[in-house]
């Protein structure tokens, strides 16, 4: 079970005045995680531990998911909590986000992943729709939590997912179903055009949903209606 044990406020000098960072502690799959949010770099939403991320971690725990020997990429890593857990569950994981977020991810990677397995972790800048071609196309898993929040980014996100995946890639996207931000349209209309998707978990209030998907073969891809 996930448990938030404590939160610790501190600044770069170790004093509580002028809080720059906030550390939260969790436990998933027998691993203790110390996740720090950096408020000194104007990271905005990237400095939030989104509930959807915790729900996906809980799903991995409940289903006893193993990434052992698997090649994994996480989109919009933010604090890195999901990607870090995937490393601890055996994966070779690339955590990605905007360039200004990478230092926060690297900090949490260093604090949570033993030096002996850090070679299985990579932190890289990935801007959807722009530089995805710099990444391979043979990932076993693609992970994303609360990455469906702006309809203007949907085409770039789909383009990125299509490049990174093949027909054997398993995609887990955990989303808070904010109708005003287009989450329902993305998961119910846009994503199914190129991917087979199913709901594998949802919270009791049905606000947060875990979708599992795979890329359609070329003959199965839906043609846009004229």
C-alpha positions in Angstrom: 0.0 0.0 0.0 1.1 3.5 -0.7 1.6 5.7 2.4 2.7 9.3 2.7 4.8 9.2 5.8 5.9 12.8 6.2 6.7 16.0 4.4 9.9 18.0 5.0 10.3 21.6 4.1 13.7 23.1 3.6 15.7 25.6 1.6 19.2 25.3 0.2 20.7 26.4 3.5 18.8 23.8 5.5 16.5 26.4 7.2 12.8 26.3 7.1 12.4 30.0 6.4 12.0 30.7 2.7 11.0 27.2 1.7 12.6 26.2 -1.7 11.9 22.5 -1.6 9.4 20.0 -0.2 10.1 16.3 0.3 7.3 13.8 0.5 7.8 10.1 1.4 5.9 7.2 0.0 6.1 3.4 0.0 5.2 1.3 -3.1 6.1 -2.3 -3.9 8.3 -2.5 -0.8 10.4 0.5 -1.9 10.7 3.7 0.2 10.6 6.8 -2.0 11.7 10.3 -1.0 10.4 12.6 -3.7 11.5 16.3 -3.6 9.7 19.1 -5.4 11.8 22.1 -6.4 10.1 25.5 -6.1 13.2 27.5 -7.0 13.1 27.0 -10.8 9.6 28.1 -11.7 8.6 24.6 -12.7 4.9 25.2 -12.3 2.9 22.0 -12.7 6.1 20.0 -13.0 6.7 20.6 -9.3 3.5 18.8 -8.3 3.2 15.1 -7.3 0.0 14.4 -9.3 -2.5 12.1 -7.8 -2.6 10.2 -11.1 1.1 9.3 -10.6 0.3 7.8 -7.2 -2.6 5.9 -8.6 -0.4 4.4 -11.3 2.2 3.4 -8.7 -0.6 1.8 -6.7 -1.7 -0.1 -9.8 1.8 -1.4 -10.4 1.8 -2.6 -6.8 -1.6 -4.2 -6.9 -0.9 -6.0 -10.2 2.6 -7.0 -9.2 4.0 -5.4 -12.4 7.6 -6.2 -13.1 9.8 -4.3 -15.6 12.7 -6.6 -15.2 14.8 -6.6 -18.3 12.4 -4.3 -20.1 13.1 -1.0 -21.9 10.9 1.7 -20.6 10.3 5.4 -21.3 8.3 7.8 -19.2 6.7 11.0 -20.8 6.3 14.1 -18.7 8.2 12.7 -15.7 7.9 15.8 -13.6 9.2 14.7 -10.2 10.1 11.3 -11.6 8.2 9.2 -9.1 6.7 6.8 -11.6 9.8 6.3 -13.6 11.9 5.9 -10.5 9.6 3.1 -9.3 9.9 1.5 -12.7 13.7 1.4 -12.3 13.4 -0.1 -8.8 11.0 -2.8 -10.4 13.8 -3.8 -12.7 13.4 -1.6 -15.8 15.9 0.2 -18.0 14.1 3.5 -17.8 14.5 6.8 -19.7 12.7 9.6 -17.8 11.8 12.6 -20.0 10.4 16.1 -19.7 11.1 19.7 -20.7 14.7 20.7 -20.4 14.1 23.0 -17.3 12.6 20.0 -15.4 15.5 17.6 -15.7 17.5 18.8 -12.7 14.5 18.0 -10.4 14.3 14.5 -11.9 18.0 14.0 -11.6 17.9 15.0 -7.9 15.2 12.5 -7.2 17.0 9.8 -9.2 20.1 10.3 -7.2 18.2 10.2 -3.9 16.2 7.1 -4.6 18.1 4.8 -7.0 21.1 2.9 -5.6 24.3 3.7 -7.3 24.7 0.0 -8.3 21.7 0.3 -10.6 21.8 3.9 -11.8 23.2 2.7 -15.1 19.7 1.6 -15.9 18.4 5.1 -15.6 18.6 7.9 -18.1 17.2 11.5 -17.9 16.6 13.2 -21.2 14.8 16.2 -22.6 11.9 15.3 -24.9 9.7 17.9 -26.5 6.6 16.2 -27.9 6.3 16.5 -31.7 9.8 18.0 -32.0 12.7 15.7 -31.0 11.0 12.3 -30.5 13.0 11.1 -33.6 16.1 11.3 -31.4 14.7 8.4 -29.4 14.4 4.7 -30.5 11.2 2.9 -31.4 11.7 -0.3 -29.6 10.4 0.4 -26.1 8.7 -2.4 -24.2 6.7 0.1 -22.1 5.7 3.8 -22.4 4.4 5.4 -19.2 2.6 8.7 -18.7 0.6 10.3 -15.8 -1.5 13.4 -16.1 0.0 14.1 -19.5 -3.4 14.7 -21.1 -4.2 18.2 -20.0 -4.0 20.5 -23.0 -5.8 19.9 -26.2 -3.3 21.9 -28.2 -0.6 19.4 -27.2 -2.6 16.3 -28.3 -1.4 16.1 -31.9 2.3 16.3 -30.7 1.7 13.7 -28.0 0.1 11.3 -30.4 2.9 11.8 -32.9 5.4 11.1 -30.1 3.6 8.0 -28.9 3.4 6.6 -32.5 7.2 7.1 -33.0 8.3 5.6 -29.7 6.1 2.5 -29.9 5.7 -0.6 -32.0 3.0 -3.2 -32.0 4.6 -5.0 -29.0 4.9 -1.9 -26.8 2.6 -1.7 -23.8 1.4 1.9 -23.0 0.1 2.9 -19.6 -1.4 6.3 -19.3 -3.1 7.4 -16.1 -5.3 10.4 -16.4 -7.6 12.5 -14.3 -10.6 12.8 -16.6 -11.0 16.5 -16.8 -13.6 17.0 -19.4 -12.8 20.8 -19.6 -9.3 19.9 -20.7 -10.3 17.4 -23.3 -9.2 14.2 -21.5 -12.3 12.3 -22.5 -12.0 13.3 -26.2 -8.3 12.3 -26.1 -8.9 8.8 -24.6 -12.3 8.0 -26.3 -11.8 9.5 -29.7 -8.3 10.6 -30.6 -6.1 7.9 -29.1 -8.2 4.9 -30.4 -7.6 6.0 -34.0 -4.0 4.7 -33.7 -4.0 2.5 -30.6 -6.0 -0.3 -29.1 -6.9 0.9 -25.6 -8.7 -0.5 -22.5 -9.5 0.7 -19.0 -7.6 -1.5 -16.5 -8.3 0.5 -13.4 -10.2 3.5 -12.1 -10.5 5.1 -8.7 -13.7 4.7 -6.7 -14.9 8.1 -7.7 -14.0 7.3 -11.4 -12.1 10.6 -11.7 -8.7 8.9 -12.3 -8.4 6.1 -14.9 -5.5 3.9 -15.9 -5.6 3.1 -19.7 -3.6 0.3 -21.2 -2.8 0.5 -24.9 -1.0 -1.0 -27.8 -0.3 0.3 -31.3 -2.6 -0.8 -34.1 -1.1 -2.5 -37.1 -1.1 -0.4 -40.2 -4.2 -2.1 -41.6 -6.2 -1.5 -38.5 -5.5 2.3 -38.2 -8.7 4.3 -38.5 -8.9 6.7 -41.4 -10.0 10.3 -40.4 -13.5 11.1 -41.6 -13.7 13.6 -44.4 
